[in-house]
């Protein structure tokens, strides 16, 4: 049986007073919970070939309020084929309080360093 070592990763919460972070991983219906430091942004797990996997990250602040990330799920193939590109994602850059605005602001592209 082939087993892959997988790095689960995320960008930590931008909230300054996070005191607890829990990583919940599910592999083929079996859930594991890991409590990590609020500064941690990755967790390594072993997953067997031909498995279904998913994980979420729960961030809890000093007041006991929690938020759960989106679910990141993936399928582990036979581990014999070339592996696909990974690392697709998104992150919150800022929050703007527009109060009276009721429409979605226009999306402006962020220039990449060295690209003109």
N, CA, C and O atoms as a MOPAC input file, in Angstrom:
PM7 MOZYME 1SCF
protein

 N      0.84400 1    -1.17800 1     0.00000 1
 C      0.00000 1     0.00000 1     0.00000 1
 C      0.89200 1     1.24400 1     0.00000 1
 O      1.83800 1     1.35000 1     0.78100 1
 N      0.57200 1     2.16700 1    -0.88000 1
 C      1.30200 1     3.43500 1    -0.92800 1
 C      0.64300 1     4.44300 1     0.01200 1
 O     -0.58100 1     4.53800 1     0.09300 1
 N      1.48700 1     5.18900 1     0.71600 1
 C      1.00300 1     6.22500 1     1.63400 1
 C      1.71800 1     7.52200 1     1.29100 1
 O      2.93900 1     7.54900 1     1.13500 1
 N      0.94800 1     8.59200 1     1.17500 1
 C      1.53200 1     9.90000 1     0.89100 1
 C      1.59900 1    10.74300 1     2.15400 1
 O      0.71000 1    10.67500 1     3.00200 1
 N      2.64000 1    11.52600 1     2.27400 1
 C      2.76900 1    12.48900 1     3.37000 1
 C      2.28900 1    13.82500 1     2.81500 1
 O      2.87700 1    14.34600 1     1.86800 1
 N      1.23500 1    14.38000 1     3.38700 1
 C      0.60400 1    15.58900 1     2.86800 1
 C      0.75000 1    16.74400 1     3.85400 1
 O      0.56900 1    16.57700 1     5.06000 1
 N      1.08000 1    17.91400 1     3.32000 1
 C      1.14500 1    19.13900 1     4.11400 1
 C     -0.16900 1    19.87800 1     3.91800 1
 O     -0.46400 1    20.35600 1     2.82300 1
 N     -0.95100 1    19.96900 1     4.97900 1
 C     -2.17400 1    20.77300 1     4.95800 1
 C     -1.75100 1    22.17600 1     5.36100 1
 O     -1.05100 1    22.34200 1     6.36000 1
 N     -2.15700 1    23.18000 1     4.61300 1
 C     -1.69600 1    24.54000 1     4.92600 1
 C     -2.79900 1    25.55500 1     4.74300 1
 O     -3.77300 1    25.32400 1     4.02700 1
 N     -2.62600 1    26.69600 1     5.41000 1
 C     -3.61700 1    27.76700 1     5.38600 1
 C     -2.93700 1    29.06300 1     5.78300 1
 O     -1.80900 1    29.05500 1     6.27500 1
 N     -3.60800 1    30.14900 1     5.57200 1
 C     -3.16300 1    31.45100 1     6.07900 1
 C     -3.90800 1    31.68800 1     7.37500 1
 O     -5.13600 1    31.60700 1     7.41700 1
 N     -3.16800 1    31.97900 1     8.43400 1
 C     -3.81700 1    32.13700 1     9.73700 1
 C     -4.77500 1    33.32500 1     9.72900 1
 O     -4.69500 1    34.20200 1     8.86900 1
 N     -5.67300 1    33.33400 1    10.69300 1
 C     -6.65500 1    34.40000 1    10.81500 1
 C     -5.96700 1    35.74900 1    10.97700 1
 O     -4.93100 1    35.85200 1    11.63300 1
 N     -6.54700 1    36.77700 1    10.37800 1
 C     -6.01700 1    38.13400 1    10.52600 1
 C     -6.47600 1    38.77200 1    11.83200 1
 O     -6.02800 1    39.86600 1    12.17500 1
 N     -7.36000 1    38.10600 1    12.55800 1
 C     -7.82300 1    38.60500 1    13.85300 1
 C     -6.67700 1    38.52000 1    14.85800 1
 O     -6.06400 1    37.46100 1    14.99700 1
 N     -6.37500 1    39.61500 1    15.56300 1
 C     -5.18800 1    39.63400 1    16.43100 1
 C     -5.28600 1    38.82300 1    17.72000 1
 O     -4.25100 1    38.43300 1    18.25900 1
 N     -6.48300 1    38.55200 1    18.23700 1
 C     -6.57000 1    37.89500 1    19.54200 1
 C     -7.00800 1    36.42800 1    19.46600 1
 O     -7.77900 1    35.96900 1    20.30900 1
 N     -6.52500 1    35.69600 1    18.46900 1
 C     -6.81900 1    34.27000 1    18.35900 1
 C     -6.01000 1    33.52600 1    19.42100 1
 O     -4.79600 1    33.70500 1    19.52100 1
 N     -6.68200 1    32.69600 1    20.21000 1
 C     -5.99800 1    31.97200 1    21.28000 1
 C     -5.94900 1    30.46600 1    21.05500 1
 O     -5.17400 1    29.76800 1    21.71000 1
 N     -6.77000 1    29.95500 1    20.13200 1
 C     -6.81000 1    28.51700 1    19.89100 1
 C     -7.11000 1    28.24100 1    18.42300 1
 O     -7.94200 1    28.90500 1    17.80400 1
 N     -6.41800 1    27.25200 1    17.88400 1
 C     -6.66100 1    26.82500 1    16.50600 1
 C     -6.78300 1    25.30200 1    16.50400 1
 O     -5.93900 1    24.59800 1    17.06000 1
 N     -7.84000 1    24.81000 1    15.87400 1
 C     -8.06100 1    23.36900 1    15.76900 1
 C     -8.10500 1    22.98400 1    14.29900 1
 O     -8.80100 1    23.61700 1    13.50500 1
 N     -7.36300 1    21.95100 1    13.94200 1
 C     -7.38700 1    21.40600 1    12.58600 1
 C     -8.19200 1    20.11600 1    12.64900 1
 O     -7.83200 1    19.18400 1    13.36700 1
 N     -9.28400 1    20.06700 1    11.89300 1
 C    -10.09900 1    18.85500 1    11.80400 1
 C     -9.87600 1    18.25000 1    10.43800 1
 O    -10.20800 1    18.86100 1     9.42200 1
 N     -9.31300 1    17.05000 1    10.40400 1
 C     -9.09600 1    16.37000 1     9.13200 1
 C     -9.97200 1    15.12800 1     9.07200 1
 O    -10.16800 1    14.43400 1    10.07000 1
 N    -10.48900 1    14.86600 1     7.89000 1
 C    -11.34900 1    13.70300 1     7.67200 1
 C    -10.77100 1    12.92100 1     6.50800 1
 O    -10.61200 1    13.45200 1     5.40900 1
 N    -10.45700 1    11.65500 1     6.75500 1
 C     -9.94200 1    10.77700 1     5.70200 1
 C    -10.83200 1     9.54200 1     5.65400 1
 O    -10.91900 1     8.78300 1     6.61900 1
 N    -11.48600 1     9.35600 1     4.51800 1
 C    -12.40400 1     8.22700 1     4.33000 1
 C    -13.41400 1     8.11700 1     5.47200 1
 O    -13.71800 1     7.01900 1     5.93800 1
 N    -13.93500 1     9.27000 1     5.91900 1
 C    -14.97700 1     9.28900 1     6.92900 1
 C    -14.48800 1     9.25800 1     8.37400 1
 O    -15.29700 1     9.35600 1     9.29700 1
 N    -13.19600 1     9.12600 1     8.58400 1
 C    -12.64600 1     9.10300 1     9.94500 1
 C    -12.07700 1    10.48600 1    10.26000 1
 O    -11.22500 1    10.99700 1     9.53300 1
 N    -12.56100 1    11.09100 1    11.36300 1
 C    -12.16200 1    12.45000 1    11.72700 1
 C    -11.06900 1    12.43100 1    12.78600 1
 O    -11.10600 1    11.63700 1    13.72600 1
 N    -10.09500 1    13.32000 1    12.61300 1
 C     -9.04300 1    13.52500 1    13.61600 1
 C     -9.00200 1    15.01000 1    13.95500 1
 O     -9.16000 1    15.85600 1    13.07500 1
 N     -8.79200 1    15.32500 1    15.22300 1
 C     -8.72400 1    16.70900 1    15.69600 1
 C     -7.31600 1    16.96800 1    16.21200 1
 O     -6.75000 1    16.14000 1    16.92600 1
 N     -6.75600 1    18.10600 1    15.85500 1
 C     -5.44900 1    18.49800 1    16.36200 1
 C     -5.51400 1    19.95800 1    16.77700 1
 O     -5.93400 1    20.81100 1    15.99400 1
 N     -5.10500 1    20.24700 1    17.99100 1
 C     -5.03600 1    21.62600 1    18.47200 1
 C     -3.60500 1    22.10000 1    18.25200 1
 O     -2.65000 1    21.45900 1    18.69200 1
 N     -3.47000 1    23.23900 1    17.56200 1
 C     -2.15100 1    23.78300 1    17.24700 1
 C     -2.06700 1    25.22800 1    17.72900 1
 O     -3.08200 1    25.84700 1    18.05000 1
 N     -0.86900 1    25.74800 1    17.77400 1
 C     -0.64600 1    27.13600 1    18.17700 1
 C     -1.29600 1    28.09400 1    17.17600 1
 O     -1.35800 1    27.78400 1    15.98600 1
 N     -1.78100 1    29.25000 1    17.63500 1
 C     -2.37000 1    30.22500 1    16.71200 1
 C     -1.41500 1    30.70300 1    15.61600 1
 O     -1.86500 1    31.22500 1    14.59600 1
 N     -0.11500 1    30.53300 1    15.81200 1
 C      0.85900 1    30.95400 1    14.80300 1
 C      1.12400 1    29.89700 1    13.74200 1
 O      1.76900 1    30.19100 1    12.73500 1
 N      0.65000 1    28.68900 1    13.93800 1
 C      0.88900 1    27.58300 1    13.00300 1
 C      0.05100 1    27.77000 1    11.74800 1
 O     -1.11300 1    28.16400 1    11.81900 1
 N      0.65800 1    27.48100 1    10.58700 1
 C     -0.06000 1    27.59600 1     9.31400 1
 C      0.07900 1    26.34000 1     8.45300 1
 O     -0.14800 1    26.38400 1     7.24400 1
 N      0.45000 1    25.22900 1     9.07500 1
 C      0.51500 1    23.97000 1     8.34000 1
 C      0.48600 1    22.80300 1     9.31700 1
 O      0.80700 1    22.94500 1    10.49700 1
 N      0.09100 1    21.64000 1     8.79100 1
 C      0.00100 1    20.43300 1     9.59000 1
 C      0.24900 1    19.27300 1     8.63100 1
 O     -0.28900 1    19.26400 1     7.52400 1
 N      1.04800 1    18.30400 1     9.03400 1
 C      1.41900 1    17.19700 1     8.14900 1
 C      0.68800 1    15.92100 1     8.57100 1
 O      0.65400 1    15.56200 1     9.74800 1
 N      0.10400 1    15.24700 1     7.57500 1
 C     -0.61200 1    13.99200 1     7.82400 1
 C     -0.20800 1    12.95700 1     6.78700 1
 O      0.19900 1    13.29800 1     5.67600 1
 N     -0.32400 1    11.68000 1     7.16500 1
 C     -0.10800 1    10.57400 1     6.23700 1
 C     -1.46100 1    10.08500 1     5.76200 1
 O     -2.36500 1     9.85900 1     6.56600 1
 N     -1.60400 1     9.91900 1     4.43300 1
 C     -2.87400 1     9.48000 1     3.86500 1
 C     -2.59300 1     8.37800 1     2.84900 1
 O     -1.71600 1     8.51700 1     1.99600 1
 N     -3.33400 1     7.29800 1     2.94600 1
 C     -3.16100 1     6.16700 1     2.04400 1
 C     -3.66500 1     6.49800 1     0.63800 1
 O     -4.54300 1     7.34200 1     0.45700 1
 N     -3.09100 1     5.81600 1    -0.34400 1
 C     -3.53300 1     5.95800 1    -1.73100 1
 C     -5.01800 1     5.62900 1    -1.83500 1
 O     -5.56200 1     4.87500 1    -1.03000 1
 N     -5.65900 1     6.21100 1    -2.84400 1
 C     -7.07000 1     5.96800 1    -3.13700 1
 C     -7.98800 1     6.35900 1    -1.97200 1
 O     -8.91300 1     5.62400 1    -1.62300 1
 N     -7.72000 1     7.51800 1    -1.38100 1
 C     -8.51300 1     8.01600 1    -0.25300 1
 C     -9.17800 1     9.33400 1    -0.60900 1
 O     -8.75900 1    10.03300 1    -1.53100 1
 N    -10.21800 1     9.65600 1     0.13800 1
 C    -10.85900 1    10.96800 1     0.08300 1
 C    -10.49700 1    11.69800 1     1.36200 1
 O    -10.59500 1    11.13300 1     2.45200 1
 N    -10.07800 1    12.95000 1     1.23600 1
 C     -9.63600 1    13.70500 1     2.41100 1
 C    -10.21000 1    15.11300 1     2.38400 1
 O    -10.53300 1    15.65400 1     1.32700 1
 N    -10.32900 1    15.68900 1     3.56800 1
 C    -10.79400 1    17.06700 1     3.70900 1
 C    -10.30600 1    17.59400 1     5.04500 1
 O    -10.02800 1    16.82800 1     5.96800 1
 N    -10.20400 1    18.93300 1     5.13700 1
 C     -9.88300 1    19.51700 1     6.43400 1
 C    -10.45400 1    20.91400 1     6.55300 1
 O    -10.71600 1    21.59600 1     5.56200 1
 N    -10.64000 1    21.31800 1     7.80800 1
 C    -11.05400 1    22.67500 1     8.14500 1
 C    -10.16700 1    23.16400 1     9.28000 1
 O     -9.55000 1    22.37600 1     9.99800 1
 N    -10.12000 1    24.47700 1     9.42400 1
 C     -9.37300 1    25.09500 1    10.51200 1
 C    -10.34000 1    25.98300 1    11.28600 1
 O    -10.98400 1    26.85800 1    10.70700 1
 N    -10.44200 1    25.75800 1    12.59100 1
 C    -11.29900 1    26.55900 1    13.45100 1
 C    -10.43500 1    27.48400 1    14.29600 1
 O     -9.54300 1    27.02700 1    15.01100 1
 N    -10.69800 1    28.77500 1    14.21400 1
 C     -9.95900 1    29.78500 1    14.98400 1
 C    -10.88400 1    30.33500 1    16.06200 1
 O    -12.02100 1    30.71700 1    15.78500 1
 N    -10.38000 1    30.37100 1    17.30400 1
 C    -11.17800 1    30.84400 1    18.43300 1
 C    -10.45500 1    32.00600 1    19.10500 1
 O     -9.25600 1    31.93000 1    19.37200 1
 N    -11.20100 1    33.09200 1    19.38000 1
 C    -10.57300 1    34.26600 1    19.99400 1
 C    -10.68800 1    34.21500 1    21.51700 1
 O    -11.26600 1    33.28300 1    22.07400 1
 N    -10.13300 1    35.22200 1    22.17800 1
 C    -10.09500 1    35.27300 1    23.63900 1
 C    -11.48700 1    35.33900 1    24.26400 1
 O    -11.65300 1    34.96800 1    25.42600 1
 N    -12.49700 1    35.80700 1    23.51000 1
 C    -13.86700 1    35.87500 1    24.01400 1
 C    -14.62800 1    34.56300 1    23.82400 1
 O    -15.79700 1    34.46300 1    24.19600 1
 N    -13.96000 1    33.54300 1    23.23800 1
 C    -14.60500 1    32.25900 1    23.01300 1
 C    -15.38600 1    32.17600 1    21.72300 1
 O    -16.05400 1    31.17300 1    21.47100 1
 N    -15.31900 1    33.21800 1    20.89300 1
 C    -16.00700 1    33.20800 1    19.59500 1
 C    -15.14400 1    32.46900 1    18.57800 1
 O    -13.92800 1    32.65700 1    18.53400 1
 N    -15.77600 1    31.62800 1    17.76000 1
 C    -15.04200 1    30.81700 1    16.79600 1
 C    -15.50100 1    31.07100 1    15.37200 1
 O    -16.63500 1    31.48400 1    15.13000 1
 N    -14.60700 1    30.81800 1    14.44500 1
 C    -14.96500 1    30.81700 1    13.03100 1
 C    -14.29300 1    29.61400 1    12.38700 1
 O    -13.17800 1    29.23300 1    12.74400 1
 N    -14.99600 1    29.03200 1    11.43600 1
 C    -14.49700 1    27.83900 1    10.75500 1
 C    -14.18600 1    28.20400 1     9.31700 1
 O    -14.98700 1    28.84800 1     8.64000 1
 N    -13.00900 1    27.78400 1     8.85400 1
 C    -12.61800 1    28.03400 1     7.47400 1
 C    -13.53500 1    27.28600 1     6.51500 1
 O    -14.36300 1    26.47600 1     6.93000 1
 N    -13.37700 1    27.56500 1     5.25200 1
 C    -14.02900 1    26.75700 1     4.23500 1
 C    -13.43000 1    25.35100 1     4.29600 1
 O    -12.31900 1    25.16800 1     4.79500 1
 N    -14.15600 1    24.37500 1     3.79500 1
 C    -13.64300 1    23.00400 1     3.74500 1
 C    -12.73100 1    22.88300 1     2.53600 1
 O    -13.09400 1    23.27200 1     1.42600 1
 N    -11.55300 1    22.34500 1     2.76400 1
 C    -10.65200 1    22.03400 1     1.64800 1
 C    -10.66000 1    20.52300 1     1.49400 1
 O    -10.25600 1    19.79800 1     2.40400 1
 N    -11.11600 1    20.05100 1     0.35000 1
 C    -11.18100 1    18.60100 1     0.13200 1
 C    -10.35700 1    18.21800 1    -1.08100 1
 O    -10.16600 1    19.01300 1    -2.00200 1
 N     -9.87400 1    16.99000 1    -1.06300 1
 C     -9.08300 1    16.48900 1    -2.17900 1
 C     -9.14600 1    14.96900 1    -2.21500 1
 O     -9.45000 1    14.31800 1    -1.21600 1
 N     -8.85300 1    14.42200 1    -3.38500 1
 C     -8.83900 1    12.97800 1    -3.57900 1
 C     -7.39100 1    12.55500 1    -3.76900 1
 O     -6.65600 1    13.14000 1    -4.56400 1
 N     -7.00000 1    11.54100 1    -3.03500 1
 C     -5.66100 1    10.97300 1    -3.18900 1
 C     -5.80700 1     9.80900 1    -4.16000 1
 O     -6.54000 1     8.85700 1    -3.89200 1
 N     -5.10900 1     9.88900 1    -5.28600 1
 C     -5.22300 1     8.83300 1    -6.29000 1
 C     -4.33200 1     7.65100 1    -5.91900 1
 O     -4.02200 1     7.44900 1    -4.74400 1
 N     -3.92900 1     6.88800 1    -6.89400 1
 C     -3.11100 1     5.70100 1    -6.65400 1
 C     -1.69200 1     6.05200 1    -6.20400 1
 O     -0.95000 1     5.17600 1    -5.75900 1
 N     -1.31000 1     7.32700 1    -6.31600 1
 C      0.03900 1     7.82800 1    -6.01000 1
 C      1.10300 1     7.26400 1    -6.94900 1
 O      2.30000 1     7.36500 1    -6.68100 1
 N      0.65100 1     6.67100 1    -8.04800 1
 C      1.58100 1     6.15700 1    -9.05800 1
 C      1.65600 1     7.08000 1   -10.27000 1
 O      2.60900 1     7.01200 1   -11.04600 1
 N      0.65000 1     7.94700 1   -10.43700 1
 C      0.59300 1     8.85800 1   -11.58400 1
 C      1.25900 1    10.18400 1   -11.24700 1
 O      1.48600 1    10.48400 1   -10.07500 1
 N      1.57900 1    10.99200 1   -12.28000 1
 C      2.06200 1    12.35100 1   -11.98700 1
 C      1.01100 1    13.09700 1   -11.17000 1
 O     -0.18800 1    12.90500 1   -11.37200 1
 N      1.45100 1    13.92900 1   -10.26700 1
 C      0.52700 1    14.63900 1    -9.39200 1
 C      0.14900 1    15.99400 1    -9.99000 1
 O      0.96100 1    16.61300 1   -10.67800 1
 N     -1.08500 1    16.46300 1    -9.73200 1
 C     -1.55700 1    17.72200 1   -10.31400 1
 C     -0.97000 1    18.94000 1    -9.60800 1
 O     -0.38000 1    18.82700 1    -8.53300 1
 N     -1.14000 1    20.08900 1   -10.21900 1
 C     -0.77100 1    21.35500 1    -9.59000 1
 C     -1.62200 1    21.53700 1    -8.34000 1
 O     -2.78200 1    21.12700 1    -8.31200 1
 N     -1.05600 1    22.14300 1    -7.31700 1
 C     -1.77500 1    22.37000 1    -6.06700 1
 C     -1.55200 1    23.79900 1    -5.60700 1
 O     -0.85600 1    24.56600 1    -6.27100 1
 N     -2.13300 1    24.15700 1    -4.48600 1
 C     -1.90900 1    25.47500 1    -3.90600 1
 C     -2.85000 1    26.54900 1    -4.41500 1
 O     -2.62500 1    27.73400 1    -4.17000 1
 N     -3.89900 1    26.15400 1    -5.11700 1
 C     -4.88300 1    27.13300 1    -5.55500 1
 C     -5.60700 1    27.65700 1    -4.32800 1
 O     -5.87300 1    26.88800 1    -3.40500 1
 N     -5.92900 1    28.92200 1    -4.29000 1
 C     -6.61700 1    29.42200 1    -3.11800 1
 C     -6.88900 1    30.90400 1    -3.18200 1
 O     -6.71900 1    31.54800 1    -4.21700 1
 N     -7.31600 1    31.43000 1    -2.05000 1
 C     -7.60600 1    32.85400 1    -1.94900 1
 C     -7.34500 1    33.29600 1    -0.52200 1
 O     -7.26800 1    32.46600 1     0.38400 1
 N     -7.20900 1    34.59000 1    -0.31600 1
 C     -7.05000 1    35.12300 1     1.03500 1
 C     -7.66800 1    36.51000 1     1.10600 1
 O     -7.71900 1    37.23000 1     0.10900 1
 N     -8.13200 1    36.87500 1     2.28300 1
 C     -8.70800 1    38.19500 1     2.51500 1
 C     -7.57500 1    39.20000 1     2.65400 1
 O     -6.67700 1    39.01000 1     3.47400 1
 N     -7.60600 1    40.25700 1     1.87000 1
 C     -6.56000 1    41.27100 1     1.92400 1
 C     -6.90200 1    42.40800 1     2.86900 1
 O     -6.01400 1    42.93400 1     3.54000 1
 N     -8.16700 1    42.79900 1     2.93700 1
 C     -8.56900 1    43.86800 1     3.84300 1
 C    -10.08900 1    43.88800 1     3.94500 1
 O    -10.79200 1    43.22200 1     3.18500 1
 N    -10.57600 1    44.67200 1     4.90800 1
 C    -12.01700 1    44.86700 1     5.08200 1
 C    -12.28100 1    46.36200 1     4.99900 1
 O    -11.60300 1    47.15400 1     5.65200 1
 N    -13.26700 1    46.75000 1     4.19500 1
 C    -13.60700 1    48.15400 1     4.01500 1
 C    -15.05100 1    48.35600 1     4.46500 1
 O    -15.94200 1    47.64000 1     4.00700 1
 N    -15.29300 1    49.29700 1     5.33600 1
 C    -16.64300 1    49.61200 1     5.79500 1
 C    -17.18700 1    50.71200 1     4.89600 1
 O    -16.77600 1    51.86800 1     4.99600 1
 N    -18.10600 1    50.34900 1     4.02500 1
 C    -18.64700 1    51.31300 1     3.07100 1
 C    -20.01100 1    51.84900 1     3.48600 1
 O    -20.55400 1    52.71500 1     2.80000 1
 N    -20.57400 1    51.37000 1     4.57000 1
 C    -21.85400 1    51.76300 1     5.15000 1
 C    -22.98400 1    51.91300 1     4.13800 1
 O    -23.89100 1    51.08100 1     4.13200 1
 N    -22.97500 1    52.92300 1     3.29000 1
 C    -24.10400 1    53.20400 1     2.39400 1
 C    -24.03900 1    52.42600 1     1.08100 1
 O    -25.02700 1    52.39600 1     0.34600 1
 N    -22.93600 1    51.81100 1     0.77300 1
 C    -22.80200 1    51.09800 1    -0.50000 1
 C    -23.56900 1    49.79300 1    -0.45700 1
 O    -23.41900 1    48.99800 1     0.47000 1
 N    -24.39400 1    49.58300 1    -1.47200 1
 C    -25.17000 1    48.35200 1    -1.52900 1
 C    -24.77200 1    47.47500 1    -2.70100 1
 O    -25.32000 1    46.38600 1    -2.87400 1
 N    -23.83800 1    47.92900 1    -3.49900 1
 C    -23.40100 1    47.13100 1    -4.63800 1
 C    -21.98300 1    46.63000 1    -4.39700 1
 O    -21.23100 1    47.18700 1    -3.59700 1
 N    -21.64600 1    45.57900 1    -5.10100 1
 C    -20.30500 1    44.99800 1    -5.01000 1
 C    -19.29600 1    45.95600 1    -5.62500 1
 O    -19.48300 1    46.39000 1    -6.76200 1
 N    -18.21600 1    46.30300 1    -4.89600 1
 C    -17.20500 1    47.18400 1    -5.48800 1
 C    -16.49600 1    46.47500 1    -6.64000 1
 O    -16.44400 1    45.24600 1    -6.67600 1
 N    -15.95300 1    47.24700 1    -7.57800 1
 C    -15.26800 1    46.61000 1    -8.70100 1
 C    -14.01800 1    45.87200 1    -8.21500 1
 O    -13.37300 1    46.26800 1    -7.24400 1
 N    -13.70300 1    44.79800 1    -8.91600 1
 C    -12.49900 1    44.02300 1    -8.59300 1
 C    -11.33600 1    44.61900 1    -9.35500 1
 O    -11.40100 1    44.78700 1   -10.57300 1
 N    -10.27500 1    44.93900 1    -8.63800 1
 C     -9.09000 1    45.47400 1    -9.29300 1
 C     -7.96900 1    44.47000 1    -9.17800 1
 O     -7.72300 1    43.95600 1    -8.08700 1
 N     -7.27800 1    44.17200 1   -10.26400 1
 C     -6.20400 1    43.18700 1   -10.21000 1
 C     -5.04000 1    43.70900 1    -9.37700 1
 O     -4.71900 1    44.89700 1    -9.39200 1
 N     -4.41500 1    42.77500 1    -8.64400 1
 C     -3.22400 1    43.11600 1    -7.86200 1
 C     -2.02200 1    42.78100 1    -8.71900 1
 O     -1.86700 1    41.63200 1    -9.13200 1
 N     -1.15800 1    43.76500 1    -8.99900 1
 C     -0.00100 1    43.47900 1    -9.84600 1
 C      0.95900 1    42.52400 1    -9.16400 1
 O      1.17600 1    42.59900 1    -7.95500 1
 N      1.53200 1    41.62300 1    -9.95300 1
 C      2.53900 1    40.69900 1    -9.44000 1
 C      3.89400 1    41.37900 1    -9.49200 1
 O      4.17900 1    42.12800 1   -10.42700 1
 N      4.74100 1    41.12200 1    -8.48300 1
 C      6.07400 1    41.72000 1    -8.50900 1
 C      6.83300 1    41.31800 1    -9.77300 1
 O      6.85800 1    40.14500 1   -10.14500 1
 N      7.43400 1    42.27600 1   -10.41100 1
 C      8.23800 1    42.02600 1   -11.60700 1
 C      7.44200 1    41.92800 1   -12.89100 1
 O      8.02600 1    41.77200 1   -13.96300 1
 N      6.10600 1    42.01700 1   -12.81100 1
 C      5.27000 1    41.94000 1   -14.00900 1
 C      4.76900 1    43.34500 1   -14.31900 1
 O      4.24300 1    44.02700 1   -13.43900 1
 N      4.93000 1    43.78000 1   -15.56400 1
 C      4.50700 1    45.12500 1   -15.95300 1
 C      3.36300 1    45.07200 1   -16.92800 1
 O      2.87600 1    46.11400 1   -17.36500 1

